[in-house]
Amino acid sequence: MHPVFKGLYNSEMRNKAIIFTLLTAVSGLWSVAGSQEVLTLQECHRRALEANKGIKMSEEKVAEMEAMKKVALWQMLPKLTANGVYTWMQKSTELLSDDQKEHLNHMGDGIEADIAASIQENMGGLPIIGDAIANALINALSGTSLAGYINNAGHSIVDALETDTRNVTAATVTLTQPIYLGGKLMAMYKTAGLLAELSGLEYDKKREETLIGVDEAYWTVVSVKHKKELAEQYAALLDTLNSHVEEMMRAEVATKGDLTKVRVKLNEAQMSLTKASNGLVLAKMLLAQRCGMPLDSEFEVEDTPTNPTNMTKPTINMNSVWENRKEMKMLRISDSVAQNAVVIARSTLLPNVVVTGGYLVSNPNLFNGFQNEFAGTFTAGVAVNIPILHPGGFYALKAAKHKRQEVAYQMEEAKEMIELQVNKVKFELDLAYKKLEQAHSDLENAEENLKLADESFAAGMCSSSDLMAAQTAWLKAESEVIDAEIEIEMGKRYLKQAMGE
């Protein structure tokens, strides 16, 4: 019970209030000792970070972007690839046509006939013995094996040109090294690094949002807990006052109307206590959900006292704020990404140069008359691609430049919004300090007024309505102090977030 209540009522009223408060305190202590744990704000932070699915997804995103950065790096380095193929064909590849084969197979017969015809033509016209000489030469030629030798040579040529490519096996090992691709490889690598940094900032932002959500839920529990305690104290006072007025009625120094007013207020206080109890349950459920705990978890929160009067108000330097805010860092990264996008778009209009080297092995042997054996050779080459007419690439470059200008405008707008936010949060925090100062002053006056009303009521110089009004004013003042303290706690947190700290 608040110290202001000591000595306010007569002996019976004090005893009832003290007994009620002690029973409440003992019940709470028994509950905590039996099963409930006490959670600090730091413990809630830890549990929330471990349980939050969004945090886990952000962690995976960071790992993904780091891997993509390495992918972009390897795009600039040599690539070594191996390829193999086996092919069966129903027919072999033929280097000679059927007519050519027929001609080569009977090439000797044709040559012999041509020679005989030439002899007959040239020798037959000689006088007297021309035909005899021609016939003799022809008979001598036919008696030789010239036609057979030439036919065999033709057969050998035909056989040598048979490829037997019905079963083809080939394999290559190739090394490819980009030399110049318009600058897009380095731009892609830088972009991947920027995206990895951006994902890290998104992770930090998600983490910060999670912690702020926990702070809000935690201090809501603290606030509702205090208000529940106030409701219990207020209900105890009214219960004591109700007993006192009943005694006064029996002594015929109070009317039934006085008792009715007290009981109405007592019913209202009990209803407020019920609402506060339900509100505390809901607030704990919200905190449990944000900490990844079952909604029906039983726990208490550590009531961290505040000392707002000793807080040094920070000096705001907007240049530092713009430098530190994650949103501005993300926009600066987006601007760099847009700049690299311009380079990548421009690269489609520039020449590309790639060098290659490798080793080729095949069966049939391509380098020794299509023999059915494995043989290989080293290869080296340079590939150059020069765009000549690429209108699409020109418009892609133009679009990338517009995108970068769009990001620049976003940065200017973000600066204005951040400055407004920082000043708004600062003004709200200053107002919360003023509210707390005023609430403490009102509480002192309410306590003094309650003390005087109690003394006057005990002396019969004021009505129960006046005493209840003083009690209500005290309850309101206490609630305003709690609200102002919680508002300062969250205001400091919001200001820290707004300043990028």
C-alpha positions, 0 to 999 in steps of 0.5 A, a space after each residue: 500500500 502507498 505510504 500516503 495511506 498510513 494513518 489516514 483511517 481509524 484503527 479498523 479501516 487501517 487494519 482491513 486495508 493492511 490485511 487486504 494488501 498483505 494477502 494480495 502480496 503473499 498470494 503474488 509471492 506464492 505464485 512467483 515462488 511456485 511456478 512463475 519466472 521473472 523476465 527482464 527486458 534483456 531476457 525478452 530481447 534474447 528470446 524474441 531474437 531466437 524465436 522470430 521467424 523474420 529474423 531467421 529469414 533475414 539471416 538466410 537472406 544474408 547468407 544467400 547474398 554472400 554466396 551470390 557475391 562469390 558467384 559473381 566473383 567466379 564469373 571473372 575467373 577461368 572456367 574449366 569444363 569437360 564434355 563427352 558424347 557417344 553417338 550411334 548411327 545406322 549408316 557411316 559417313 561416306 566421303 565418296 559417292 557410289 559412282 565415284 567408288 565404281 569409277 575407282 574400282 574399275 579405274 584400270 579397265 578404263 585406263 587400259 581401254 583408253 590406251 588401246 583406243 589411243 593406239 588404234 587411233 594413232 597407229 591404225 592410219 600408218 600405211 601397210 603395217 599400221 594396223 598390224 603394229 596397233 594390234 600387236 601393241 594392243 595385244 601386248 597391253 592386254 597381256 600385261 597386268 596393268 589394268 589389274 594393278 590400277 584396279 587394285 589401287 582404286 580398291 585400296 583408295 575406296 577402302 581407305 576412304 571408308 570412315 566407319 563412323 557408325 560409332 562416334 565417341 568424343 570428349 573435350 576439356 575446355 578452359 574459358 577466360 573472359 577478357 573484356 565484356 564491356 565492364 559488366 563482370 566487375 559491375 555484377 561483382 560490385 552489385 552482388 557485394 552491395 546486395 550482400 551489404 543491403 541484406 545485412 542492413 535489412 537484417 539489422 532493421 528487422 532486428 531493431 523492429 523486433 526489439 522495439 516491438 518487445 519493448 512496447 509489449 514489455 512496458 505495456 505489461 509493466 504499465 498495466 501491472 502498476 495500474 492493476 496494483 493501483 486498482 487493488 489499493 483503490 478497491 481496498 480503500 473503498 471496501 474499508 470506507 464501505 465498512 465504515 459508512 455501514 457502522 456510521 449508518 448503524 450509529 445513525 450518523 450517515 444516510 442510506 444515500 451515503 452508503 449507496 454512493 460508496 457501494 456504487 464507487 466500490 462496484 466501479 472499482 471492482 469492475 476496473 480491477 477486473 478490467 485491469 486483471 484481464 488487460 494484464 493477461 492480454 498484455 502478457 500474452 502479447 509479450 509471450 507471443 513476441 518472445 516466442 513463448 506459449 501464450 499461456 506462459 506464467 511469468 512476471 516482468 522485472 519492474 525496472 525503475 526509471 530515473 528520467 530526471 537524470 537523463 541527458 537529452 541528446 544533441 541532434 546533428 542531422 548530418 550524423 542522423 542521415 549518415 547513421 540511419 539504416 534507411 539512408 544507408 540502404 538508399 545509398 546502396 541502392 544508388 550504387 546498385 543503380 549506377 552499376 546497372 547503368 554499366 551493365 546496360 551499357 555493356 550490351 553495346 560494347 564488344 566482348 572478348 573471350 579466349 579459350 583453350 582445351 583438348 579434344 579427343 575422338 574415336 574414330 581418329 580424325 587426324 589419321 584417316 578415320 582410324 578406329 582409335 582414340 586420338 586428340 589435339 590441343 586447341 586455342 582460340 579467341 572469340 570477339 562479339 561486336 554489337 552493331 545494331 542493338 536498339 533494345 540495348 540503347 533503351 535499356 541503358 536509358 531506363 537504367 539512367 532513369 532508375 538511378 535518378 529515381 533513387 536520387 529523388 528518393 534519397 532527397 525525400 527520405 532526408 526530409 521525412 527523417 528530419 520530420 520524424 526525429 523532430 517529432 519524436 524529440 518533441 514528444 519526448 520533451 512533452 513526456 518529461 513535462 507530463 511527468 513533472 506535472 504528474 509528480 506535482 499533481 500527485 503531491 497535491 492529490 496525496 495532500 488533498 487525500 490526507 486532508 479529506 481523510 482527516 475531515 471525514 474522520 472528524 465528520 467535517 466532509 462527506 463520503 463523496 468528498 473523500 471518494 473524490 479525493 481518492 479518485 483524484 489520487 488514483 488518476 494522479 498515480 496513473 498519470 505518473 505511470 503513463 508518463 514514465 512509460 512514455 519516457 521509456 518508449 520515447 527514449 527508445 524511439 528517439 534512439 531509433 530515429 537517430 540511427 543509434 
